[in-house]
Amino acid sequence: MRVNRAWLGLIVLMLPNFLVAMDVTALLLALPRLSADLGATSVQQLWISDSYGLMVAGLVITMGTLGDRIGRRRLLMTGGAAFGVLSVVAALATDPLTLIIARALLGVAGATLVPSTLALITHMFRDERERGRAIAIWATCQFTGGALGPVLAGFLLQYFWWGSVFLVAVPAMALLLLAGPVLLPEFRSDKAGRVDLASVGLSLVAVLLMVHGVKQLAVEGVTAGPAVALVTGAGVGFLFVRRQLRLEAPLLDLRLLRNRPLTAVLVALAFAGMAMAGTGLVVTQYLQSVLGFSPVESALLFAPMGLGVAAGTMAAPLLGRWMRTTTAITGGLAVSALGSLLPAGVGGAHSLPLVMTGIAVLALGTGPLFALGTGLVVGSVPPERAGSAASMSETSNYLGGSLGLGLLGVAAAVVYRGRMDGTSDSLADAVAAGRDLPADRGAELLHEAREAFTASLHVTGVVSAAVFAGLAVLVLAMSPAARPAPAVQPEYEETRS
């Protein structure tokens, strides 16, 4: 009976996890239409797109620890109610400023949901095998939601207005609020102390500055603005780390990083997220701007990445029974490295099959890392610190995704401009310039621009392959010689409704 209740509760927890991830990417297709309807400037479009992810990344550490202290179900219910209401506000926005504010507040609410769901799972499933399966399902929802966000948005935009992209969250959050108190246990640490506001401020500023700096790299290139943001963010991050190491009850227990396999997994989560996000950015542009598919068609052709993640994460617990966790993760990363090399060979008639197969294999290989690696992170701490550990995992994911969009986006742009000898900054610029040229010269310019962008895809594939291969070596080198003995779990306080 308890098992059935736990698995029913997992179904409820899957919904907010899927939607938070989907909201990060769903606007990739909706942004042009809503910007036209609201009259948003280019700067406002940037904030509409980025404000949500920035707030999630900046507050996930705080919310993970806060849930440990005030109650994970309480925080989840509060965040779910806010997410539902703010989704309606965003859908009905009549001007860019309202939408920017709604998106930022949605990010605050979203930051409460992800670490709360993962921390509750570690409490609901005490059996190691069942917990592994539950975390694999959780990871499938999160990473599939991020990958399939543009696909779902494409279908919604085909039949409804742009606000439907936000309203899809409302019934899911209503179900969470109705079923959560019945199916989900409350859990909080009986040793909860006060929340260190200085640590909250330092973590928020550090993450916001660094994520914003990386994102601006993709927009402005290597200029003073992004450089200052990154350096300042790193400095504030140093102060945050130093403060955490001195506090008896830190906001984020960095002493966990003494665990070598856990540290390797966190690094792998960040850089694997970077490689996936960077590859996804370049591939979606390649599908539209080089192969000539519409946004909706490109979203459908990009679906193999989401399906690959789903298959990989769901198969991970089975792999975990046959081999050590770190061995399964290492093997998966090696598979991702091979998948990354396929886009590096595109060109000619077989470009589309190579790209689709490549992103599917790349995503498939990340499954053991996302499922088993996340389980390793949250399973390495006692129950009352699971929220903090979950926030470390999620921070790695969001930072990695931002790094991918920024650094690999900049690398692709540098390759493109180099191949074009500085005559064009982007493929979109080349298309616009070709319209003002004679037909033969315009066609020649467009051909050169597409060849240059294809070269940038080749480089992105090689870089991603090198990242995955390096991570495989790192995880293998830092894996323990033998399985460590299970830690003694401290007592905790549990309340059920």
QUISULHU-V614513 format. One record per backbone hydrogen bond with DSSP energy under -0.5 kcal/mol. NH is the residue of the N-H (numbers start at 0). CO is the residue of the C=O. E is the energy in kcal/mol with one decimal. If there is no record, write none. Layout:
NH/CO/E, NH/CO/E
//
This chain:
4/0/-2.1, 5/1/-2.3, 6/2/-2.5, 7/3/-2.3, 8/4/-2.4, 9/5/-1.9, 10/6/-1.5, 11/7/-1.5, 12/8/-2.0, 13/9/-1.7, 14/10/-0.8, 14/11/-0.5, 15/11/-0.7, 16/12/-1.2, 17/13/-2.4, 18/14/-2.2, 19/15/-2.5, 20/16/-1.5, 21/17/-2.2, 22/18/-2.4, 23/19/-0.7, 23/20/-0.7, 24/20/-0.8, 24/21/-0.8, 25/21/-2.3, 27/24/-1.8, 28/25/-1.0, 29/25/-1.0, 30/26/-2.5, 33/29/-2.4, 34/30/-2.3, 35/31/-1.8, 36/32/-2.3, 37/33/-2.5, 38/34/-1.3, 39/34/-1.9, 44/40/-2.5, 45/41/-1.7, 46/42/-1.9, 47/43/-2.6, 48/44/-2.2, 49/45/-2.5, 50/46/-2.4, 53/49/-2.6, 54/50/-1.8, 55/51/-2.2, 56/52/-2.5, 57/53/-2.3, 58/54/-1.8, 59/55/-1.4, 62/58/-2.8, 63/59/-2.1, 64/60/-1.8, 65/61/-2.5, 66/62/-2.3, 67/63/-1.1, 68/64/-1.2, 69/65/-2.8, 70/66/-1.6, 71/186/-2.3, 74/70/-2.1, 75/71/-2.5, 76/72/-2.9, 77/73/-2.2, 78/74/-2.8, 79/75/-2.6, 80/76/-2.3, 81/77/-2.2, 82/78/-2.5, 83/79/-2.2, 84/80/-2.1, 85/81/-2.7, 86/82/-1.7, 87/83/-1.4, 88/84/-1.9, 89/85/-2.6, 90/86/-2.2, 91/87/-1.9, 92/89/-1.1, 98/94/-1.6, 99/95/-2.6, 100/96/-2.5, 101/97/-2.5, 102/98/-2.7, 103/99/-2.3, 104/100/-2.5, 105/101/-2.2, 106/102/-1.7, 107/103/-1.5, 108/104/-2.3, 109/105/-3.0, 110/106/-1.9, 111/107/-0.7, 111/108/-1.0, 112/108/-0.8, 112/109/-0.7, 113/109/-1.5, 114/110/-0.6, 115/111/-0.6, 116/112/-2.4, 117/113/-2.0, 118/114/-2.4, 119/115/-2.2, 120/116/-1.7, 121/117/-1.6, 122/118/-1.0, 123/119/-2.6, 124/120/-2.1, 125/123/-0.7, 130/126/-3.0, 131/127/-2.0, 132/128/-2.0, 133/129/-2.6, 134/130/-2.7, 135/131/-2.0, 136/132/-2.1, 137/133/-2.5, 138/134/-3.1, 139/135/-2.3, 140/136/-2.2, 141/137/-2.2, 142/138/-2.6, 143/139/-2.1, 144/140/-2.1, 145/141/-1.8, 146/142/-1.8, 147/143/-2.9, 148/144/-0.9, 151/147/-2.5, 152/148/-2.4, 153/149/-2.2, 154/150/-1.8, 155/151/-2.4, 156/152/-2.7, 157/153/-1.0, 158/154/-0.8, 158/155/-1.0, 159/155/-3.2, 163/160/-2.1, 164/161/-1.5, 165/162/-1.1, 166/162/-2.0, 167/163/-1.3, 168/165/-1.7, 169/166/-1.4, 170/166/-0.6, 171/167/-0.6, 172/168/-2.2, 173/169/-2.1, 174/170/-2.1, 175/171/-1.9, 176/172/-2.2, 177/173/-1.8, 178/174/-2.9, 179/175/-2.5, 181/178/-0.7, 182/178/-2.6, 183/179/-2.6, 185/494/-2.2, 187/492/-1.6, 188/67/-3.4, 191/188/-1.0, 195/193/-0.5, 196/194/-1.0, 199/195/-2.0, 200/196/-2.6, 201/197/-2.5, 202/198/-2.7, 203/199/-2.3, 204/200/-2.5, 205/201/-2.5, 206/202/-2.3, 207/203/-2.5, 208/204/-2.5, 209/205/-2.1, 210/206/-2.8, 211/207/-2.6, 212/208/-2.5, 213/209/-2.3, 214/210/-2.5, 215/211/-2.4, 216/212/-1.3, 217/213/-1.0, 217/214/-0.6, 218/214/-0.8, 219/215/-3.7, 220/215/-0.6, 220/216/-1.5, 222/220/-1.5, 226/222/-1.6, 227/223/-2.8, 228/224/-2.2, 229/225/-2.4, 230/226/-2.5, 231/227/-2.7, 232/228/-2.5, 233/229/-2.3, 234/230/-2.1, 235/231/-2.6, 236/232/-2.4, 237/233/-1.9, 238/234/-1.8, 239/235/-2.2, 240/236/-2.5, 241/237/-2.4, 242/238/-2.1, 243/239/-2.3, 244/240/-1.9, 245/241/-0.6, 245/242/-0.8, 246/242/-1.2, 253/251/-1.6, 255/252/-1.5, 256/253/-1.7, 257/254/-1.7, 258/255/-1.9, 259/257/-0.9, 262/258/-2.4, 263/259/-2.5, 264/260/-2.2, 265/261/-2.4, 266/262/-2.4, 267/263/-2.4, 268/264/-2.9, 269/265/-1.9, 270/266/-2.5, 271/267/-2.8, 272/268/-1.8, 273/269/-1.7, 274/270/-2.4, 275/271/-2.6, 276/272/-2.6, 277/273/-2.5, 278/274/-2.2, 279/275/-2.7, 280/276/-2.4, 281/277/-2.0, 282/278/-2.8, 283/279/-2.4, 284/280/-1.5, 285/281/-2.3, 286/282/-2.7, 287/283/-1.5, 288/284/-3.3, 289/284/-0.5, 289/285/-1.6, 290/285/-2.3, 292/286/-2.4, 297/293/-2.9, 298/294/-2.2, 299/295/-2.0, 300/296/-2.4, 301/297/-1.4, 302/299/-1.1, 304/301/-1.8, 305/301/-0.6, 306/302/-2.4, 307/303/-2.3, 308/304/-2.1, 309/305/-2.2, 310/306/-2.5, 311/307/-2.5, 312/308/-2.7, 313/309/-2.0, 314/310/-1.7, 315/311/-0.9, 316/312/-0.6, 318/314/-1.8, 319/315/-2.5, 320/316/-0.9, 320/317/-0.8, 321/317/-0.9, 321/318/-0.7, 322/318/-1.8, 327/323/-2.3, 328/324/-2.5, 329/325/-2.4, 330/326/-2.6, 331/327/-2.3, 332/328/-2.4, 333/329/-1.9, 334/330/-1.9, 335/331/-2.3, 336/332/-2.0, 337/333/-1.8, 338/334/-2.4, 339/335/-2.3, 340/336/-1.0, 340/337/-0.5, 341/337/-0.6, 341/338/-0.9, 342/338/-0.7, 343/339/-0.6, 344/341/-2.0, 345/342/-1.4, 350/347/-1.2, 353/349/-1.7, 354/350/-2.5, 355/351/-2.6, 356/352/-2.5, 357/353/-2.5, 358/354/-2.4, 359/355/-1.6, 360/356/-2.6, 361/357/-2.6, 362/358/-2.2, 363/359/-2.4, 364/360/-2.1, 365/361/-0.8, 365/362/-0.7, 366/362/-0.5, 366/363/-1.3, 369/365/-2.5, 370/366/-2.6, 371/367/-1.4, 372/367/-1.4, 372/368/-0.6, 373/368/-0.7, 374/370/-1.9, 375/371/-2.2, 376/372/-2.0, 377/373/-2.3, 378/374/-2.0, 379/375/-0.5, 379/376/-1.0, 380/377/-0.8, 384/381/-2.1, 385/382/-1.6, 388/384/-2.2, 389/385/-2.8, 390/386/-2.0, 391/387/-1.5, 392/388/-1.9, 393/389/-2.5, 394/390/-2.5, 395/391/-2.0, 396/392/-1.8, 397/393/-2.7, 398/394/-2.6, 399/395/-2.3, 400/396/-2.4, 401/397/-2.1, 402/398/-2.6, 403/399/-2.4, 404/400/-2.2, 405/401/-2.2, 406/402/-2.7, 407/402/-0.8, 407/403/-0.7, 408/403/-0.9, 409/405/-2.4, 410/406/-2.5, 411/407/-2.4, 412/408/-1.9, 413/409/-2.5, 414/410/-2.2, 415/411/-2.3, 416/412/-2.7, 417/413/-2.4, 418/414/-2.4, 419/415/-1.7, 420/417/-1.1, 421/416/-2.6, 422/419/-1.9, 429/425/-1.9, 430/426/-2.2, 431/427/-2.2, 432/428/-2.7, 433/429/-2.2, 434/430/-0.9, 434/431/-0.6, 435/431/-0.5, 435/432/-1.1, 436/433/-1.1, 441/437/-3.3, 442/438/-2.4, 443/439/-1.9, 444/440/-2.5, 445/441/-2.3, 446/442/-2.1, 447/443/-2.4, 448/444/-2.5, 449/445/-2.4, 450/446/-2.2, 451/447/-2.2, 452/448/-2.4, 453/449/-2.3, 454/450/-1.8, 455/451/-1.5, 456/452/-1.8, 457/453/-2.0, 458/454/-2.2, 459/455/-2.3, 460/456/-2.4, 461/457/-2.1, 462/458/-2.8, 463/459/-2.6, 464/460/-2.3, 465/461/-2.3, 466/462/-2.3, 467/463/-2.6, 468/464/-2.5, 469/465/-2.4, 470/466/-2.4, 471/467/-2.1, 472/468/-1.9, 473/469/-2.2, 474/470/-2.8, 475/471/-2.1, 476/472/-2.5, 477/473/-2.0, 478/475/-0.8, 489/487/-0.5, 492/187/-1.3, 494/185/-1.1
//
